[in-house]
């Protein structure tokens, strides 16, 4: 432990990262780095420091760095989190274990192959389908109508929920929490007219009926969205139809 001229306390942390390059490695392996970090710094800061100062071959995704784009979701000490929203002081002890999100192919190190995730997202038709021609201005919606979908619109598509879901681990064709939440966002939108089409797509063996209410998605969501509740509303809507 030491302080600099700004009175920031730095400590030495062991960062254990699961590395894997499918082009050269037969299986994943852990590599450790000793890094000085202050409690207020983010895990993303630490990983970028490793990439810049220790090992330029480390592969990871990042973009906005402010919990908006969702690109730096990863497994941090056993929990699906955003590296940009997780502070060093949030981790107990001086060992920080970083791995790619589970349940998806790894392209390299902490970078997933997200094609399957986005295919499921597209399968629920994630866009507004109105019946009327476009108005001169915006399509109006009352505050009460918007409140029904407000929480679901906060999803940043980081994938933390889907990759925390046991059903996703066991069933590669399951749509997953993120896609189902997006389906809710449009099915319950008062301006949309494609409810029947979406219900037909999600009310299948690989859709809402594969959700066993494990709540892993809720625990993993960095935006505190009650995804399980939204999926339960989709089940009720499917039964009504």
C-alpha positions, 0 to 999 in steps of 0.5 A, a space after each residue: 500500500 502506498 499514497 501518491 501526491 494526491 493522497 490516493 491510496 494504492 494497493 497491489 492486486 492480483 488480477 487472475 484472467 482466463 486467457 484463451 486464443 483458439 488459434 494457438 491454445 488447446 484449452 483456456 488457462 489462467 494468467 496472473 498480473 500484479 497491478 497497483 490500483 486505487 479503491 475508486 478505480 474501475 475494473 475496466 481501468 485495471 484491465 486497460 492498464 494490464 493491456 497497456 503496461 503488462 500484456 498488449 495481447 490481452 483481448 477485451 471489449 469496451 466502448 463508452 466506459 460509463 455503463 451505457 453500451 454494455 460491451 464490457 460485461 464479463 465474469 468478475 469474481 464469479 458474478 456477471 458484471 460490467 467492468 466499467 461499473 464495478 469498482 476495485 473497492 467492490 471486490 473483497 480481498 486483493 484477488 480479482 478473477 476475471 473471465 468471459 461471460 459463460 454460455 457462449 463461444 469465446 473468440 479470444 480471452 474476454 471477447 465472446 462470439 455474440 452472433 448467437 445472442 444477436 440472432 435471438 435478439 432479431 428473432 423477436 422483431 425488436 422494432 416498432 410495427 405500427 398499423 398507421 402511416 407515420 405521423 407528421 411528428 412523433 407517435 404519441 403515448 400517454 404517461 400511463 402507457 409508457 410506464 408499462 414499458 419504461 423499465 424494459 427500455 432501460 436494457 443496454 443489451 450487455 448480455 449479462 442476464 442471458 449468460 447468467 441463465 442456467 437454461 441458456 447454458 443447457 440449451 443453445 437455442 433458448 431465446 434468453 432473458 435479453 431477447 424476451 425482455 425486448 419482446 416485452 418492450 414492444 408487445 406491451 407498447 401501446 403504439 405497436 400492432 404486432 403483438 400476435 406475431 411476437 407472441 407466436 415467436 416467443 411462446 415456444 419450447 425455446 421461448 418463455 416456457 423454458 424460463 424456470 424462474 431462477 432469478 439469475 437474470 435479475 441478479 446479473 442485470 446492471 440496470 436492476 431490471 426485474 426481468 423475471 417479472 417481465 417474462 411472467 407477464 409475457 407468459 400471461 399474455 400468451 395464455 390469454 391469446 
